[in-house]
């Protein structure tokens, strides 16, 4: 199945490069491009993409604002952020707006294509830089980003007492960008059991997507 992609970036040279690179991937089709958030919102209405590859900092309507509007009116459209910035404020703003994934512009063609496929299938995905920041947040400090043993599950159980220990384990791995099969393998569970835990976590946190769950963790 071909995945329809909309490319959003305020720099023409970046847009042109992304369009060229993604056009070489057989299962991806670039159906449009936009130079700011307002153009992106209009292009989603016009082109009905499966995935929006979204820059964050743009003049006029910025990436988080456009993402929030797109995900509110077109929940079937997945937004994947591709930006220069990987600071906590930018990551949280994007995830709270409803982005399903977050990459920095250091990502290569293969990584971008893989992330597009992941968010199109309903998964969340983060590059290594963002993943390290999420782990550090979960562990309650920078030590986790330097290889220290994470105390995230205990911390999550304290912050979210409504979660069972196993649900906290699942939430930690959701925040680290793990897929359901990966979580199942790490926790020695079946994939249907993991899906059940994920649904329970979503219900208890009052969220609908993995990205929203991560945003709740980062508050």
C-alpha positions in Angstrom: 0.0 0.0 0.0 1.3 3.4 -1.0 1.5 6.0 1.9 0.5 9.5 0.9 2.8 12.1 2.4 2.5 15.9 2.7 5.8 17.7 3.3 5.7 20.9 5.4 8.8 23.2 5.9 9.3 26.9 5.5 12.6 26.5 3.7 12.2 25.7 0.0 15.6 24.0 -0.3 14.6 21.6 2.6 11.2 20.9 1.1 12.7 20.2 -2.3 15.3 17.9 -0.8 12.7 15.9 1.2 10.4 15.6 -1.8 13.3 14.3 -3.9 14.4 11.9 -1.3 11.0 10.5 -0.5 10.0 10.2 -4.1 12.8 7.5 -4.4 11.0 5.3 -1.9 8.7 2.9 -3.7 5.8 2.8 -1.1 5.8 6.5 -0.4 4.0 9.2 -2.6 4.5 12.9 -2.0 1.1 14.4 -2.7 1.8 18.0 -1.7 4.0 20.4 0.1 3.4 23.5 2.3 5.6 26.4 3.5 3.8 27.0 6.8 1.1 25.7 9.1 -1.7 27.5 7.4 -0.7 26.1 4.0 -0.4 22.7 5.7 -4.0 22.8 7.1 -5.3 23.7 3.7 -3.3 21.0 1.9 -4.6 18.3 4.3 -8.1 19.3 3.3 -7.2 19.3 -0.4 -4.8 16.3 -0.7 -6.0 13.9 2.1 -2.5 12.6 3.0 -1.9 9.7 5.3 1.1 11.3 6.9 2.2 14.9 7.4 5.9 15.5 7.7 5.8 18.6 9.8 8.5 21.2 10.7 8.0 23.0 14.0 9.2 26.6 13.8 7.7 28.4 10.9 6.4 32.0 10.4 2.7 32.5 10.8 1.0 29.3 12.0 3.7 27.2 13.6 4.1 23.4 13.6 2.4 22.6 16.9 -0.6 24.8 16.2 -1.0 23.3 12.7 -0.6 19.8 14.2 -3.3 20.4 16.8 -5.7 21.6 14.2 -5.0 18.8 11.8 -5.3 16.0 14.4 -8.5 17.6 15.8 -10.2 17.7 12.5 -8.5 14.8 10.7 -7.6 12.2 13.4 -6.9 9.6 10.7 -3.9 11.7 9.5 -0.6 11.0 11.3 1.7 13.9 12.0 5.5 13.1 12.1 7.6 16.0 13.2 10.9 16.6 11.4 12.8 19.5 13.0 16.2 20.9 13.9 15.2 21.2 17.5 15.2 18.5 20.2 14.8 20.5 23.4 12.2 19.3 25.9 9.9 22.3 25.3 9.7 21.5 21.5 9.2 17.8 22.1 6.4 18.3 24.6 4.7 20.9 22.5 4.6 18.6 19.5 3.4 15.6 21.4 0.7 17.5 23.2 -0.5 18.8 19.9 -1.0 15.2 18.7 2.2 14.3 16.8 2.8 10.6 16.6 6.5 10.8 16.0 9.5 13.1 16.3 12.7 13.1 14.3 15.5 15.6 14.0 16.9 16.7 10.6 19.9 14.5 11.2 17.8 11.6 10.2 18.6 9.9 6.9 16.2 8.7 4.2 15.9 5.2 5.5 15.1 6.4 9.1 12.5 9.0 7.8 10.8 6.4 5.6 10.7 3.9 8.4 9.2 6.5 10.8 6.6 7.4 8.2 5.5 3.8 7.9 5.4 3.5 11.7 3.2 6.5 12.3 1.0 5.6 9.3 0.3 2.2 11.0 -0.6 3.9 14.3 2.7 3.5 16.1 4.8 6.2 17.8 8.4 6.7 16.8 11.2 8.9 18.1 14.8 9.2 17.0 17.7 8.4 19.3 18.2 11.9 20.6 14.5 12.3 21.5 14.4 8.8 22.9 17.3 9.6 25.3 15.5 12.7 26.5 12.3 10.8 27.1 14.2 8.2 29.1 15.9 10.9 31.1 12.5 12.5 31.9 11.1 9.1 32.9 14.0 8.4 35.2 13.7 11.8 36.8 17.0 13.2 35.7 19.9 13.2 33.2 21.5 10.1 34.7 19.3 7.8 32.7 20.6 9.3 29.5 24.1 8.2 30.5 23.3 4.6 31.0 22.1 4.5 34.6 19.5 2.0 35.6 16.1 3.7 35.2 13.7 3.9 38.1 10.9 5.0 35.7 8.3 2.3 36.6 8.4 3.2 40.3 8.3 6.9 39.5 5.4 6.3 37.2 3.5 4.3 39.8 4.0 7.2 42.2 2.8 9.8 39.7 0.0 7.7 38.4 -1.2 5.5 41.4 -4.2 4.4 39.3 -1.8 2.3 37.2 -0.9 -1.3 38.2 2.8 -2.1 38.2 2.5 -3.9 34.9 0.6 -1.0 33.3 3.4 1.3 34.5 5.9 -1.0 32.8 4.0 -0.8 29.6 3.6 3.0 29.9 7.4 3.3 30.3 8.0 1.4 27.1 5.3 3.4 25.2 7.2 6.6 26.2 10.4 5.1 24.9 8.8 4.4 21.5 8.5 0.7 21.7 5.9 -1.1 19.5 3.5 -3.7 20.9 5.5 -6.6 19.7 8.7 -5.1 21.2 6.9 -4.6 24.5 5.6 -8.1 24.4 9.1 -9.5 23.9 10.7 -7.4 26.7 8.0 -8.2 29.2 7.5 -11.8 28.1 3.8 -11.2 27.3 1.7 -12.0 24.2 0.9 -9.1 21.8 -2.9 -9.3 22.6 -2.1 -9.0 26.3 0.1 -5.9 25.6 -2.7 -4.4 23.5 -5.1 -4.9 26.5 -2.6 -3.2 28.9 -2.2 -0.3 26.4 -5.9 0.2 26.2 -6.2 0.1 30.0 -3.4 2.7 30.3 -5.1 4.9 27.7 -8.4 4.7 29.6 -6.8 5.5 33.0 -4.8 8.5 31.6 -7.7 9.8 29.6 -5.8 9.7 26.3 -6.4 8.2 22.8 -3.0 7.8 21.3 0.6 6.8 22.3 1.8 10.3 21.7 -0.8 11.7 24.0 0.3 9.2 26.7 3.9 10.4 26.3 2.8 14.0 26.6 1.1 13.2 29.9 4.3 11.5 31.2 6.3 14.6 30.3 4.0 17.1 32.0 
